[in-house]
C-alpha cells in the first residue's frame, strides 16, 4: 500500500521530530505535490503499484455513488455493469498484491516466480480489457 513507503510515525517521543525531520518534510511535500498535480514525485518510482492502489479505490467509490448504467449492448442492465466494476476492482487489487502474497510463502513452498508473474500478468490483461471497455462510461 501507499503507506508502506513511509516509516511508521511514533509521536510519543519529542526527540523523534528532530531525528526524522526529512521524513516529515517529504510527507508534507508529497501532500502538496498530490494536491497540485494529482501525483507526487515519489509515486513515479513505482507507477504501476501506485495506480494499482488508486484506481480500484476510485472505482469502488464510483460504484457506491453511481446512479445508473450505460445501457449499451455490453452492459444492458445495472447488474452487468456492477459486476464488471467489481471484476475491475478485484483485478487491480490482485495485481497490486500478488507479489506480496508470493513472498509471504515459505521458500520451500514458493512456486516459480516467473511462472507466477506471467499468470498474474495474463489475469491483469483480462482486467485491462474490461477496464478499457468501461473507461468511456465512468462518469456520473
N, C-alpha and C positions, 0 to 999 in steps of 0.2 A: 504494500500500500504506500501511498504518498508519505504518510507519517513515518514509514520505516527509514526514510532517507535522513531523518533528523535524529540526533541523540535525544534520549529521554530527559526532560527537564525535571529537576527536583528543586522546588522553591524553598526548602526548609533551611538551607544554608546561605547566608548573605555572601559568603565568600564565592559562591557559585557564579554570581553575576560577573565578578572581576575575572574569574578564570575562563569563562565562556562568552565573553563579550562578542567574539566573532560569530558564534552560533546565533546569538540574539540578533546581531546586526544582519546576518544573512536571512534570517526569518522575516525580518522587517522589510528588507529589500525585495525578497520573493513576494511578499504580500502586495507591495506597491507595483511590482512588475506585472503580477497577475491582474491587478486592478486596472492598469493602464493598457496592457497588451492582450490580456486573456491568457497569458502563459508567462512563465518565468524562465530565465536563462538556465536554471537548474533542471527544468523539465526537458530541455533539449537533450540532455545527457542520455535519457532513456525514453524517447518519444513513444515507442510502442507500449511501454508499460504505463506511462502517464495517460495516454489516450485509452488504454485498456481499463483504466480506473474511472476516468471522467465520463466517457461515452455511456457505459451502462447505467451510471447514476443519473445522467441526464434523461436517458430513455425511460428509466424507471419512474422518474418524476413526471415525464411527459405522459406516461401511461396512466398515472393517477389523475392528472388534471385534464386529460383529453376528453372531449365530449362527442366524438364522432368517429367515423372511419372513411376511407377514401371512396368506397363503393365501386372499385374497379373490378375487372374480371378476376384478378389475382386475390383481392380481398373483398369479396362480395358482402360480407357481414362483419359485425363488430367482433364476434368471437374469433374469426380467422385473423383479423387484424391484431387483436390482443395476443393471440397465440404466436404470431410472427414476431411481435415485440418481445415477448417472453423468450423466444428462441434466440433473438439477437442479444438480449441481456445476458442470458446464460452462456452463450458462445464467447462473448467478450470476457466474461468473468473466468471461464475455463482457460482461455488463452492467457489471461493475466496470472493465473495461479498454477498452471501445470508444472512449471519449473520448481516452484516452492514445494509442491507436493512430492515431486520426484526426489528432491534432496532430503526430505524428511524420512524417507525409507532407509533402513539399514543398508550398508554397502552390499551385503550378500543377497539382498532381496531386490536391488535396483535392476530394472530391465535395461536393455541397451539404450544409451542416451540418444543416439542419432535416430534410432527407430522411434523412440518416444517423441522426439522433436518433430519428425516428419508426420506422425499421426496427429499431433496437436496442430500442426500447420494445415494439414488436409481438412481437419474439422473446422478450423478457423476460416478457411477459404469458403466453405459452405455458409458459414455465418456472414461473411462479407458479401456473398452473392445476395443473400436475403436482405442485408443491410442496404445494399445499393438499390434493390427494388423498392425498399421502404423510403429511401432518402428523400425523394421529392414530396413525400406525403407527411413528413414530420413537421407539421405546423399546426397551430391551434386555430 
